[in-house]
Amino acid sequence: MVLLAMFMSQIDMFIVNVAAPEIQTDLNAGFGQLQFVIDGYVIAYAAGMVTGGRLGDRTGRKKVFQYGVAAFTTTSLLCALAPSANTLIAARVLQGLSAALMTPQVLSLIRAVFVHGRDRARAVGAYGAAIGAGVIAGLVGGGLLLDLDVAGLGWRMIFLINVPIGIVILCAAAPAVTESRSSDNPRLDFVGVAFTALLLPLVLIPLTIGPEKDWPWWTYPCFLLGAVMIVAFLRWERHLEARGSDPLLPGRLLRAQGFPLSMVTVLAFFAGNAGLFLVLTYHLQSGIRLSPMRASLVFVPLGVGFILASAACRRLAARFGIRVSVVGGAIMAAGLCAVPAVTGAATDVQAVLLAAVMGISGFGQGLVVAPLIDTVLSRVRPDDAGAGSGVLNTVTQAGMGLGVAAVGALYQALLGANPQTPDSHVTASDFADSFDVTSLVLAALALGVALLCAWLGKGRRGSGNTGPVHEPDTHATGATG
């Protein structure tokens, strides 16, 4: 049942992109306001992840999960009822903070309950499938809901649909999810909370706005101050640990074998995926002029491939471990290398061929995610499951923000125009050339992910338990539902 919550949070990360034009028209919103309707959720989500995970460690993962689901359901209703763009932005920020309470508990519960490598690999495979299903439901379901225009509600239905889902999760979680918490009963590091609340928006806001506004002067001081704050945050956390207190980000987590390298791998993987979603959308809608609904259908094979591979990983990861991710990265790269061979085809044929290519890439993505996350969790002590899950989810969101900014900037530079409002001299061939080069760069990044995964698995053979096995948390018994 907790996987349904992960599914719901993923939907809301992608579904608003499809509804953006209708929201902008209905609320008479400016383009900058519309950006923050989308990005306010992601930034708040990322900023609260580590804190949300640590709260679960301290007060109980089931309890915090339930509070998070209730808050997410309520804020979804607030989004649906928003009378203005600014009200919708505020509701989306609150929705992102609610997701930051809810989603870190999903992996925390998996880590605390499934202590054996084979069982955990199966659970993480299901987790990966939930992510893939959420992505496809967000990209396709948004267009479908807008086309159906249920009860004349238009874009508001994309938020209202969360209300019954949230109620079902709350009702089912009470009997199905067993409580677990850290046996250390860590105190909450309020200074660390303040650092993370300020640090990630300080970096992600200029990353989001910078490419669109041609990098205004204030973005550079933000990056500089962000770097200073990272150093200050890490020093504060070391200070707390040295005096025997409980840091928000335990040093033993960062010192765990392979954990920093796995975070770099997660960052690179999700940056590439987010960049691919962005440039493919531009190519389909601005380049070959598909409608939003038809364009969203091209993503369907990607989501299906992701789900199928995640399901297959339940056994593969338990037997071969992180080596499955190495193969997945190579498959991703092979699929992306095929893009230049199909972008010259006629529109209808090209859409079908690109859908097939995305299916291959999505299958590779699904092979990467589950073993990679299992490797991360295997290196985290059960008592630090919330903090580890929070860091993992934060790095995921940061990677997506970085990917959108960097890959989007590369694509725009290759095109020589804003892909949303291209000049009349920009042709379909120009869009194809830009997409071709960007896809090859993303293929190289996918190969980099495969190499990083191989490095993570170096010296480990056979077992899906790619890290040290820790004793189970004595407070964590039962099933997650």
N, C-alpha and C positions, 0 to 999 in steps of 0.2 A: 504493500500500500504506500510506503514511503516513496517508491519509485514514481508513483502517479504525481506526487508533489514535484519531483524533479522534472517530469514531463510538462507540468503546468508552467513552471518557471521558464523552461526553454521556449515554450510557445510564445510567451509574452516578450521574449527577447527579439523575436523575428516577425511576429504577426503585425506589429505596428508599422513596419516598413511598407507592407502591402497597402495598409489603410491610410498612409500618410497624405496622399493628395486629397482624399475625401475629408479627413480631419482638418486640413488646412483651409479648405473651402467652407466647411460648415462653421468653423469657429473663427473665420476671418483672421487666421494666424499668419504671422510673417515666417519667412524661411528659417530665421534664427530660432524662433519659438518652436517651430516644428522639429528642428534638430534636438532641442532639449527635451521635447516630448519623448524622443527615441533614446537619447543618450543620458537623460536624467536618471532613468531606470538603471542603465548599465553602470553608471558611475557610482550611484548610491549602493547598488548591489556589490560592486567590487570593494568599496570603502568599508562596508560592514562585515565582510566575510570572516576575517580573523577573529573579530570580536564576537560574532555570532557563534563561531565554532568553540571559542573558549568559554562562552556562557553555557553551552551545552555540557562541556567537561565539568563545569563547576556545579550547576544547578540541576542537571539531568537532561539528557539528550532528547528523551521523549517529551518532556515538559516544554522545552524550548521549541521543539518541532511543532507541537500543538499550538503554542502561542504564535509561532511564525505563520502557520497555515491560517489561523483565525485572522491575523492581521492582513495577510495577503488577500484573503477573501473579501475582507472589509474594504481594503484600499482599491481592489478591483471594482467594487461597486461605486466607490467615490470617483474613479476614473470614468465609469460609464455615465455618471450623473453630472460630470463637469460642465458648467455653463460657459466657460471661457478657456482660452489657451493657457493662461497663467495658472488657473485652477487645475487644469489637466497636468501641467508640468509638476505642480506641487504634489498632486496625487500620485504621479508616476515615481517621484523621488521616494515617497512613503512606501509605495509598492516595492521598489528596489530594496529599501531597508528591511521590509518584511521578508523578501526572498533571502536576504542575507542572514536572517534568523533561521529560516526554514531549511535551505538546501545544504549547509554544511553538516547538519545532523544526519543527512542521508548516508553519506560516506562514513561518518563517525559510527553510526549504528552498524553498518556493514563491517567496519574494522573491528568493532567491539564484540559483535556476535559471532562472525565467521572467522575463527582464529586459525583454522586449518587451511592450507594453501589451496586444495582442490575446491573446498566449499566456497572460499572467498573468491576464487576465480570465476565460479559460476555466478555468484552474486554480482560481481563487477561486470560480467558479461551482460547480465540483465540491466544493470545501470547504464551501460553503453547503449543498449537497445532503446532505453527510455530517452536518452539524449537524442538519438537519431529520429525516433518517432516524434519528439517534440519539435525538432527542426522542420521536419516535413509537414507536420500539422500546422506550424506557424506560417510557413511559406505558402502552402496550398490552402489550408483551412481559412486563412484570412481572405483570400480572393473568393473562395466559395461563399463565406458568410456575407461578404459585400454583395455578391451577385444575387444571393437569396433575399437579402434585405428583409430579414425576419421582423414582422410587425412594424415595418417602416423605421426600425431603429438604426439602420445604417451601420456606421463604424462603432457605435456604442455596444453592439452585440459582441464584438471581439473581447470586450472586458466582462460583460455580463455572463458569458459562458463559463467564466472561472467560478462564479458564485455557487452553482450546484456541484461543480467538481470539488470545490473546497469543503462544502458541507459533507459530501460523501467521504472525503479523506478524514475529516475530523471524527465522523461517526465510526468509521472502520478502524482508525488508529487506536482508539481507546482500548479495545480488547486485543488487538492484534500485535501491537508494538510493546515490547518489554523495556522498562526503564533501564538506563545504564548511565554511569557517570565516572569521572576519574576518582580513583581511590585516594589520590593526594589531596582532594578538595582544594584546588588552587584558588587563591584570592584574585580578584579582578584587578588588572593593571590599568587604572584609569588614565594615567599619563600615556601609556601605550595606545589606549583607545583613542585619545585625542590626536596622537600622531597619525594613526591610520585613517581617522576621519578626515584629516586635513591633507595628508600626503597624496593619496590616490586621486582625489579631485584636482589637486594642484598639478598633477602630471597628465591625467586623462582629459581634463577640459581643454587645455591647449592642443593636445594631440587630436582631439575631435574637431575643434574649430579651426586650427591652424591651416590645414590644407585648403579648406574652403575659402578662407579669408586672406590667402597668400601670406601666411605666417606674420601676423602683426607683431609690433615690437614687444608687447607685453608677454608673448609666449616664451621668449628666451629667459627673462627673469624668473618666470614660473619654473622652468626646467632647472635653472641654477638653484633656486630655493628648494626645489624638490630633492636635488642631489644632496644638499646640505642637511635637509631633514632626514633623509635616509641614514646618513652617517650618525646624526644625533639620536635617531630612534634606536639604531643598533647598539650604540654606546650606552643608552639608557637601559636597554634590555640586559646587556652584560652586567651593568651596575646592579640591577635588581637581583640577577642570578648570583652575583658574587656575595651579596649580603644575605643570601638564603631566602629571598622573597620569590614570588611567582610572576615571572615576566609573561606578557601576552604571547610572545614568540620565544619559546624555550630554546636556549642555546644548544641543548642536546638534540633538538630537532634538526637544526642546521648542520650539526656535526655528524648526524647519522650517515652511515656509509651510503653513498650514491644519491642522497636526498637533494643536494644542490644541483647535481648534474641532471637529475630527473626533472627538476623545476625548469632548467634551461630547455630541456626537450619538450616539456609541456608548453612552454612559452612559444617555441618555434612552431610546434604543430598547430596550435590554435591561431597563431598569427597568420599562417598560411591558409588555413581554412576560412577565416573571416575575410581575408583578402580575396580569395577565390569567389566567395558568395557575392562580394561587392562588384568585382569586375565582370563576372558572368551576368549579373543583373543589368549592368550598363550595356553590355554587348547585346543582350537579348532585346531590351526595351528601346535603347537609343540607337544601336547599331543596325539590327535587322528588323526593328519596328514591330515586335510582338506586343500584344496587349498584356497588361499585368497578369491576367489569369492564365493566358497561354504560356507566358514566361515562367510562371510559377510551376507549371506542369513539367518543365524541363528538369526541375530539381527533384521530382518524384523518384526517378531511378537512383539518385544519389542517396536519398533517405532510405529507400528500400535496400540498397546495397549495404549501407551502414548497419541497418537492423539485422540483415542476414549474417553479416560478418560477426557482429557482436554476439549473436546467438551461437555461431560456430565456435567462438572463442571460449565458451563455457568449458569445452573439453580441450581445445587446442592449447589455451593458456595454462591449464593445469598440467599439461604434459611437456610443453616446450617453452613455457615462460615468455620472456621478453623477446625471444627469437621470432615469435609470431609478429611482433611489432616491426621488426626489421623487414620481414617479407611484406607487411602492409605498406610501409614507407616506399618500398620499391614498386609495388603495384600502383600506388598513388602517382609516383613519378612517371610510370609508363603511360597511365591514362592521360596525364597532363601533356606529355610529349606528343600525343596524338592530336591535340587541338589544332595545330597548323594544317593538318591534313584535311580537316572538315570545314574550316571557316570560309572556304571559297565556294561552297555548294550553295544552291538556291535556298531561299529562306525556309520553306517547309522541310526540305530534306536536311538542311543544316540543323534545324531544331531537333529532329529525330536523332541525328548522329551525335549532336552535343549531349543529348539526354543519355545515349549509350555510353559516351565517354565519361559523363558524370557518374553513371552507375558503377563503372570500373573504379573511378577515383573514390567514390563513397564506400565501396567494398574494402578498398585499401585503408581508408580512414577507420572503418569499423574494426579492422584487424589491429590497428595501432592502439586505439583508446583503451580497451579493457586490460591487455597485459601491461601497458604503461602505468595505468592507475593502480593495478594490483601490485606492481613493483614499488610504487610510491607508498602504498599502504603497508606493505610488508616491512618497510624501513621505519615505521612509526610505532612507538610504544602505544599500547591500548590507552594509557592514561593521557596521552597527548593526541588522541584521535581527533578531537575537535579542533585543536590548533593546526594539526597537519591537514585536515580537510579544509579548514579556512584558508591556509596558505595555498593549497592546491587550487581552490576555486578562485582565489584572488589572482593568482598567476594566470589562470585560464582567462579571466576577464581582461586582465592587463594585456595578455597576448592578443586577444581579439581587438582591443582598442589600438594597439600598436600595428596590427596587421591592416586594419582598415585605413589608418593614417598613412603608413609607409607604402603599401601596395597601391592604395588609391592615388597617392602622390606620383608614384612611378607611372601608373596608367595614364594619368592626366598629362604628365610631361611627354609621354610617348605620343599621345593624341594631339597635343598642342592646343587643347581647348577644354572647356568645362564639359564633361560628358553629359551632364544633366541638361545644359542649354548650349549645345554645340553651334558654332557658326555655320553659315550656309555652305561654306567651302569644304567642310568636313564630310567626307563620303563614307559609305558603308565599308569600303575597302580600307579606309584609315582606321575605322573601329576594329576591323579584322586584324590588321597588322599590329595594332596596340595590344589587342587581346592575345595574339600569338606570342609576342615577346614576353608579356607578363606571365603567360602560362608556362613558358619555358623557365622563367625565373622561379616560379612557384614549384616547378618540377625539381629544380636544383635544391630548393629548400626542403622538399619532401625527401630527397636523397640524403640531405643533411640530417633530417630526423631519423632516418634509417641507420645512419652511421652512429648517431648519438645513442640510439637504442642498443646497437651492437656493443658500444662501449659500456653501457650500463650492464649488459649481460656477460661481459668479459669475465671468464673464469668460473661461470656458473653453468652447470650442465643439467639438462633433463627436466628438473622439477619446475613447476610453475611457481613454487615458493621461492621467489628470486631474492629474498632478503632474509634476515635473521628471523626466526620464529620466536615470538614472545609468548610468555604465559598469558592465558586469558585473564581479562579483568573479572574479578570475582563478582562484581556487581552486574555484569553483562551476560545474562543468560536468556535464552528464549529466541524468538524469531522476529524479524522485522515486518513480516506480513507481505 
